[in-house]
Amino acid sequence: MSFDPERFNKAWRRYCELLAKQHSAFLSYFSVGASPEQIAVAEQAMGCNLPADVRHLLSLHNGAEAQVLPAWELFSTERMVDEWRIWEDLYQDQFKPDGYDCEPSSPAILGDEWWRLKWIPITGDGGGNHLCADLEPAAGGTVGQIITMWHDDPTRSLVASSLTEFIEMIADKVERGELHWDDEWGGVCERVQEA
């Protein structure tokens, strides 16, 4: 599936505008966009070509200071590389030699390793968990699909077929009132349903 910048921009604008109505400072948390050179340096460090929609979002905002995605911090190019290197060290020293594998909840995700070099962390929760752009999907998967990566849980779930689809999904959730800005939390989170 080819990248459609208009589709992405429409979803991203909708998401940001909805949250800015809830929290006037929302847009101020985003960093300025990464330069093409910054993105290329990150790709070289991780030995990959990032999906076009991930590169596009980085060009708009090179990370953010708050959890601007639902319970997730948006990583900058530098933070992506830092987190990837942590996992790469673990991969070389532990995961690969010891034969760790994971438990995909979707046949689109390869399950023969705990973490793969082509799983690129694009967000984090501060506790070692990520949404990753999967650049090495199983047969039937999509390069650039968004998957969960938990540091202490083998489950790997398919979140969306692309970052664009993920943004559309969370924009829809904000519109439905399922996601909102929470001042106490300091970020975007699921709305708690009162009993």
C-alpha positions in Angstrom: 0.0 0.0 0.0 1.5 3.3 -1.0 1.7 6.3 1.3 -1.0 8.9 0.8 0.1 12.1 2.5 -3.3 13.8 2.1 -5.0 10.9 4.0 -2.4 11.0 6.7 -2.6 14.8 7.1 -6.4 14.7 7.2 -6.3 12.2 10.0 -3.5 13.9 11.9 -5.1 17.3 11.7 -8.4 15.9 12.9 -6.7 14.2 15.9 -4.8 17.2 16.9 -7.7 19.7 16.5 -10.0 17.5 18.6 -7.5 17.3 21.4 -6.6 21.0 21.2 -10.2 21.7 21.8 -10.0 19.7 25.0 -6.6 21.0 26.1 -5.5 24.3 24.7 -1.7 23.6 25.2 -1.9 20.3 23.3 0.0 21.5 20.2 2.7 23.1 22.2 4.0 19.7 23.3 5.2 18.7 19.9 8.8 19.4 18.8 9.7 20.9 15.5 10.0 18.5 12.6 13.1 16.5 11.9 15.2 17.4 8.9 15.8 14.9 6.1 19.3 14.6 7.4 18.2 13.7 10.9 15.9 11.0 9.5 18.6 9.6 7.3 21.1 9.4 10.2 18.5 7.5 12.3 17.8 5.1 9.4 21.5 4.5 8.9 22.0 3.8 12.7 19.1 1.3 12.7 20.0 -0.2 9.3 16.5 0.4 7.9 14.3 2.5 5.7 11.5 3.9 7.8 8.0 3.6 6.4 6.9 6.8 4.5 4.2 7.7 7.0 6.7 7.4 9.9 9.1 9.6 8.1 6.3 12.0 7.3 5.3 12.3 11.0 8.9 12.8 12.0 9.2 15.6 9.4 6.2 17.3 11.1 7.1 16.6 14.7 10.5 15.2 15.8 8.9 13.8 19.0 6.9 15.3 21.8 7.2 16.3 25.5 4.1 14.6 26.7 2.1 11.5 26.0 0.3 12.9 23.0 -0.7 9.5 21.8 -3.0 7.3 23.9 -0.7 6.4 26.8 2.4 6.7 24.5 5.1 9.2 24.1 6.0 10.0 20.5 9.7 9.4 20.0 12.2 11.7 18.2 14.6 10.2 15.7 17.3 10.3 18.4 15.1 8.5 21.0 14.1 5.9 18.4 17.8 5.1 17.9 18.5 5.1 21.6 15.6 2.7 22.3 16.5 0.5 19.3 20.1 0.2 20.5 18.9 -1.0 24.0 16.9 -3.7 22.3 19.7 -4.5 19.8 22.1 -5.1 22.7 19.6 -7.4 24.4 19.0 -9.2 21.1 22.8 -9.8 20.6 23.5 -10.8 24.3 20.4 -12.6 25.4 17.5 -13.0 23.0 19.3 -14.6 20.1 21.8 -16.8 22.0 19.1 -18.0 24.4 16.5 -18.6 21.6 13.7 -16.4 23.1 10.5 -16.2 21.0 7.2 -14.4 21.4 3.5 -15.0 21.1 1.9 -13.1 18.2 -1.8 -12.6 18.5 -1.9 -12.2 14.7 -0.5 -14.4 11.9 0.8 -11.2 10.3 3.6 -11.0 13.0 6.6 -13.3 13.1 6.9 -15.2 16.4 10.3 -16.9 16.2 12.1 -14.1 18.1 11.3 -12.0 21.2 12.3 -8.8 19.4 13.5 -8.3 15.8 16.0 -5.9 14.5 13.4 -4.6 12.0 10.9 -3.8 14.8 11.4 0.0 15.1 10.2 1.6 18.4 8.3 4.7 17.5 6.6 5.3 20.8 7.2 4.4 24.5 5.4 4.4 27.8 8.4 5.1 30.0 8.4 1.5 31.2 10.2 -0.3 28.3 7.1 -0.9 26.2 6.5 0.3 22.7 4.5 0.6 19.6 6.8 -0.6 16.8 6.8 -0.2 13.1 7.2 -3.8 11.9 9.5 -3.8 8.8 9.7 -7.6 8.7 6.1 -8.9 8.9 5.0 -12.5 8.4 3.5 -13.6 5.1 0.2 -11.7 4.7 1.4 -8.9 6.9 2.2 -5.3 5.8 5.6 -3.7 6.0 5.2 -0.8 8.3 2.3 -2.4 10.3 2.1 -1.1 13.9 2.6 -3.8 16.6 2.9 -3.8 20.4 6.2 -4.7 22.0 6.1 -5.5 25.8 9.4 -5.8 27.7 8.0 -8.5 30.1 5.2 -10.1 28.2 5.6 -12.3 25.1 2.3 -11.1 23.5 2.7 -9.2 20.2 -0.5 -7.6 18.9 -1.3 -6.1 15.5 -2.6 -2.6 16.2 -2.9 -1.2 12.7 -1.7 -2.0 9.2 0.2 1.3 9.1 0.8 4.4 11.1 -1.7 6.2 8.9 -4.4 3.7 9.9 -3.4 4.0 13.5 -3.8 7.8 13.5 -7.2 7.4 11.8 -8.3 4.9 14.5 -7.3 7.1 17.4 -8.9 10.2 15.8 -12.1 8.2 15.5 -11.8 7.2 19.2 -11.4 10.9 20.3 -14.5 11.8 18.2 -16.4 9.0 19.9 -15.3 10.2 23.4 -13.3 7.0 24.0 -10.0 8.9 24.3 -9.4 12.3 25.9 -6.8 14.6 27.4 -6.4 13.9 31.2 -4.7 16.7 33.2 -4.0 14.4 36.1 -2.4 11.8 33.8 -0.7 14.5 31.8 -1.5 13.0 28.5 -4.0 11.3 26.2 -5.7 8.2 27.7 -8.7 6.0 27.6 -11.8 7.5 29.2 -12.8 5.5 32.3 -16.4 4.4 32.2 -18.1 5.1 35.4 -20.1 2.1 36.8 
